[in-house]
């Protein structure tokens, strides 16, 4: 049991918010003033309280950290990726927080088999390009948001954030001399890139609301103040991004909201030329283009949802994208097309069917798709690291809840899958010791919700007898939680805990309609689905309410706050990471980061009384209940988070305390939306959360 000491009490400084004739008194909105010393003092008091309340868990936290560390090959190398005349790869070194970016020369122009690298053996010709540990010196936070080398291998750009606010400073280095070039571009978004000829850098900047809105062209060796504005999007609903096609033929400028997209195409040989529109934006129509050369003609494959809910694939001329289109892959309900990667001789199609992502090889001549097959019932798969235009192999990443992350090359000519590396898990890990399964939980309206389970077999098969259970959920933005391996999760599984994922509506696991049924004025389905999954797992004997902890982050943190209000009796504990729990206040304020963009996901409560009333009915901070017993709650946030501001969980915890809830707030004072930086710091942070969950479950011994 945790030690009970007096909890901090936030000052009550009421302000009144009035919209659509409804006035709400908010006693804790003053906590939004990040520069107010009283706010910082309150957050530091909360941190001290959380540390005191969890001090008894320090031995367990240390054990879990040591378990994660002991299972991880700390000095390791990634599988090299071929680009130009080099193999590019990353190193990690025992005792160092950050990765090291390296390269080594090809053996020959026909060398497509990555070298088998070993930490103990010197790599012939290796060059260290960027050591994150050196770049991070003197900073409590470090994030690399851009990293690229010119096609000829001569220069490197890299973008660094040392505050956690996702604004990166791009710098350039001459790789032949090691000289730092004078080009320095502050305040960029992630993903800056070189032009194919290496003369220019294309980058994106953000407006005051953290919306990427402008694409710029910087010529190396010229002042940043002279950079050309390639594209600007004034509509606050749309974000902007830019990247070159794999063929290096075009720069594609893409903009989009949650439901609408538009693309512009620029000839890479003349980047100052006027961008050409692919298809004009139409509300509710999304599309993305990929370039290919077929019979000598430049074509675009366009994946779109125009009268095709789960998307279809069309082909158009790159010279006249708005002209005649031919259907390559017709719309098929229940098969959600996700994306197409085009290469010189074929394409790789990603799609989702039956709740799992699939990969298929697209034959340009026939439109036929050859699906890659895998043995496991549950798995995740995707392309990974394929910068070359005409490779004989496709690099893929594969894994499952029990299969460690695996990198393989699919040999197109033979259909062979050549495993290059499987994530090493030290300490005698055997996948056969663990089981994974999928069950289906009925929702209140009869919809069957897929639930993924992973567990250790030595404690029995899942469902044979009630077990401690850790239930995870997200359910927004059509984001899918696919089966993936976690070293840290083993510390839970090896203590008898079953890990489950509730694939609730609002995610994308079951296709576009699954997403549509969990957003806007159907958002409550996300919350009731999660509760219905919990009821099913309890009712079918997988667990009991006093042995069930739930977790979600960001929009999944909104889910956690909502289910805590709707059915607190189902959960013993809830972890809410960077939780979006003051949703209505945020979405009412268009001056806040990303708010206007978010209206397509949640609705616009500022202008719609119906949306206002609906969001007010579920926003966690607005709906904390009197007279109920809440589960124990841990809210984790970061002071410099620009996506979900720290003030949301700070206000929520203060309100929960008013009704007697046992709620803790942990605020990282130097971090962003992704939490702390550095792998050891991240392991300690995860150990803190896992130890808290095990304490809730009564599993702190042994």
Buried (B, 14 or more C-beta within 10 A) or exposed (E): EBEEEEBBEBEEEEEEBEBBEEEBEBBBBBBBEEEEEEBBEBBEBBBEBBEEBBEBBEEBBEBBBEBBBEBBEBEBBBBBBBBBEBBBBBBBBEEBBBBBBBBBBBEEEEEBEBBEBEBEEEBEEBBEBBBBBEBBEEBBBBBBBBBBBBBEBEBBBBBBBBBBBBBBBBBBBEBEEEEEBEBEBEEBBBBBBBBBEBBBBBBBBBBEBBBBBBBBBBBBEEEBEEBEEBBEBEEBBBBBBBEBBBBBBBBBBBBBBBBBBBBBBBBBEEBEEEBBEBBEBEEEBBBBBBBBBEEEEBBBBBBBBBEBBBBBBBBBBBEEBEEEBEEBBEBBEEBBBBBBBBBBBBBBBBBBBEBBBBBBBBEBEEBEBBEBEBEBEBBBBBBBBBBBBEBBBBBBBBBBBBBBBBBBBBBBEEEEBEEBBBBEBEEEBEBEBBBBBBBEBEBEEEBEBBBBBBBBEEBBEBBEEBBBBBBBBBBBBBBBBBBBBBBBBBBBBBBBBBBBBBBBBBBBBBBBBBBBBBBBEEBBBBBBBBBBBBBBBBEEEBBBBBBBBBBBBBBBBBBBBBBBBBBBEBBBBBBBBBBBBBBBBBBBBBEBBBBBBBBBBBBBBBEBEEBBEBBBEBBBBBBBBEEBEBBBBBBBBBBBBBBBBBBBBBBBBBBBBBBEBBBBBBBBBBBBBBBBBBBBBBBBBBBBBBBBBBBBBEBBEE
